[in-house]
Amino acid sequence: MLDDLVFYASFDREVKGDFGGGALSPGTRFNHETEKGQFVFESGYDPRVFRIAAGEGIHGGALEAADILPRNGRIYFPAKGNLPYAKGGWGGSVSFWMKTDPNTMLKTRFCDPIQITQKGATNGGLWVDFPDTSPRDFRLGAFQSEGNGRSQISESDPDAPLVVVKEVGFKTADWHHIVFTWRNFDTGRDDAEAALYIDGARAGSIGNRAITMDWDIEKTGIYVAVGYIGLLDELAVFRRPLTTDEIAQLGKQPGLLAERKTR
């Protein structure tokens, strides 16, 4: 499993990645002030909103998202080198821990603890989120990009590529281990799969469909704590779907990846 690690952020001392094949420092994306659908990218992040909560993580420190940014702002790590994307077929896993109460702490209609995309959540987007339900649900989404004969599908479509965990009920006192895995993306065949795990248990899956992201990896980001308020820790990306035993091991040993820290 450690040999298949692509990106890792311990959030022990810095809002920064510890291990990866691409840039490890985060940037920030905002909606353009006047041009709808356009974005503005800036280096760095706002330390008043994103900071390290020393010693408060599931292992060591944790990323604390204390508020939301204006203009739909969100921080991201560049996907190039930090994500195992490959046209013609690829898979992977994302593992992280989070601690929040989605029913009392969140300020936005939608909150994506992790969102990987170039253009948008439902246009080539792979993510987990708390939607605008009351009480809040928790979901995994894997939406292919539109274009080249592919149409964009709505989240409200009965056939939308979603795993929905109703009324998830997370509380501020509790850490939860989240893993989502995927395989056979961008093959052009109806063989793509994605699965969501919460605290080691398989919560649901998406399968037997074509999911083509068709990303420009230079413009794609691993977006973190989008509209999220709370703690997030031990973020890791792997180059293949993890097995249930490996997911269980990460849940039992939250500090397992710490040896991959570069400092």
Sequence and secondary structure as in RCSB ss.txt:
>XXXX:A:sequence
MLDDLVFYASFDREVKGDFGGGALSPGTRFNHETEKGQFVFESGYDPRVFRIAAGEGIHGGALEAADILPRNGRI
YFPAKGNLPYAKGGWGGSVSFWMKTDPNTMLKTRFCDPIQITQKGATNGGLWVDFPDTSPRDFRLGAFQSEGNGR
SQISESDPDAPLVVVKEVGFKTADWHHIVFTWRNFDTGRDDAEAALYIDGARAGSIGNRAITMDWDIEKTGIYVA
VGYIGLLDELAVFRRPLTTDEIAQLGKQPGLLAERKTR
>XXXX:A:secstr
 GGGEEEEE  SSSSS SEESS  S EEEEE SSSTT EEEEES  TTTEEEETT SSSS EEEE S  STT EE
EEESTTTS   TT EEEEEEEEEE  TTTT  SS EEEEEEEEEETTEEEEEEEE S SS  EEEEEE   BTTB
    TTSTT SEEEETT    TT  EEEEEEEEEETSSSS EEEEEEETTEEEEEEEEE       GGG EEEEE
ET  EEEEEEEEESS   HHHHHHHHH TTGGGGG   
